[in-house]
Amino acid sequence: MIRAWIVSTGSFVPERILTNDDLKSLVDTSDEWIMERTGIRERRIADKTEAASDLAYGAAKAALKSADLKARDLDLIIVATVSGDMLLPSTACILQDRLNAKKAAAFDVNAACSGFIYGLSVANAYIKSKLFKRVLVVGAEILSKFTDWEDRTTCVLFGDGAGAAILEATAEEKGILSAKIHSDGSMWDLLQTPGGGSRKPASRETIRRRLHFIKMKGNETFKVAVRTLENLVTETLDENNLKPSQLSLLIPHQANLRIIKATAERLKLPLERVMINIDRYGNTSAASVPIALDEAVKAGRVKEGDHILLEAFGGGVTWASALIKW
Ligand code: COA
C-alpha cells in the first residue's frame, strides 16, 4: 500500500517580538489577564514590508534543505492561509515563483486554523492516488495585518509565522495513517474578516467601520472548539484502534492553553506528551501546527515508529486531525 510520509519539516518566524507588556500601551489589558485566559506571553510580528509568501518561503527553504531536495523536485505546492499576499493570485503561486519550482502545480487552501491539516489531507489523497509523488504543504499567516489593534478581545491572541512539511510516497509501514477533515458552515460567522471580499468590497465605508479586520465571537468559539476537539481526538484514535497511552505526542493547534489542556485531559495525556509553544507565538492560525511539529522534530520529541496526532479547530468552522506513524 502507498502511504504519504513526512520527509522533512521547516519553519520561519519574524524577528520582532511583541510582549504582553508591550500590548498594554495599545489597549486596556494586562500580562496577568492574557496569561491566565490564553497562556500567551509573547508573539512574533512581521515588519511592514513582509507578506505571507515571505514567511512561507523561509519555512519552505528550511524544509527543502533539511530533506536535501531542490524546489524543482516538487510536484505540488499547497499553501494554507487566510492572510495571503493578495486576493488574487494564490500565495502558493507566488511561493512557487520565488522557489523556482517549475514543475509544481500550486494552490491555496482556506480552512483558517485547520488549514495545514486540510493541506496534509489533500497531499495525502494525491499521493495515495499516485497523481503526485512529492508535495510541499505550508501554513503561513500574517494575521497582524488583519488585526484590529484597538480591539483587546482579539489583538492579544494572534501572531505571525510559517511552517512547512514535505510529503513523499512510500511503500513502508509509516506515514499518515489517517487524515480527517470536517466543517460546519452554519457557524461561519463565529470568525470572519467581513470587508474586502465580494460581499462587502473595500470602500471608505468598510474601512471606517473597520470591517477589514478579523472579528471573533471568542467565548462561543471557545466552547465549540473544546467540545469538537475532544470528540475529534477520541474518534481518530478509536478508528485507528489506538489507545491514548500509545500516543507519543499530541501536536494541537495553539489557540488557547485552556483548550489544549482540556483536550489533553480528555485523553488523560500528561502535558509532557503535548507540544505547547503558544506562550512564544500566540495563535498563528494555519501556521501553528507545522511550527509546533517542526519544533518537536528539532527538539527530538518525535522518533521513528512514534505515533503522533495533529489536531486543529478554526474559522468556517473547520476541524481536522492527522494521525501519523513517524
Ligand atoms: N484584557 C483584559 N480583559 C479582556 C481582554 C483583554 N485582552 N479581552 C477581553 N477582556 C474582558 C472582556 O471584556 C470581558 O469583560 P466583561 O466580563 O467585563 O465583559 C472579560 O474579559 C471576559 O471576556 P470573555 O470573552 O468572556 O473571555 P474568555 O474567557 O472567553 O476568553 C478568549 C477570551 C478570546 C481568550 C477565548 O474566548 C478564546 O480563546 N476563544 C477561542 C479562540 C479559539 O479557539 N479560536 C479557534 C480558532 S482560531
Boltz pocket constraint, residues with backbone or C-beta under 6 A from the ligand:
constraints:
  - pocket:
      binder: B
      contacts: [[A, 28], [A, 29], [A, 30], [A, 33], [A, 34], [A, 37], [A, 38], [A, 113], [A, 152], [A, 153], [A, 154], [A, 156], [A, 157], [A, 217], [A, 218], [A, 219], [A, 220], [A, 221], [A, 222], [A, 225], [A, 255], [A, 256], [A, 259], [A, 283], [A, 285], [A, 313], [A, 314], [A, 315]]
      max_distance: 6.0
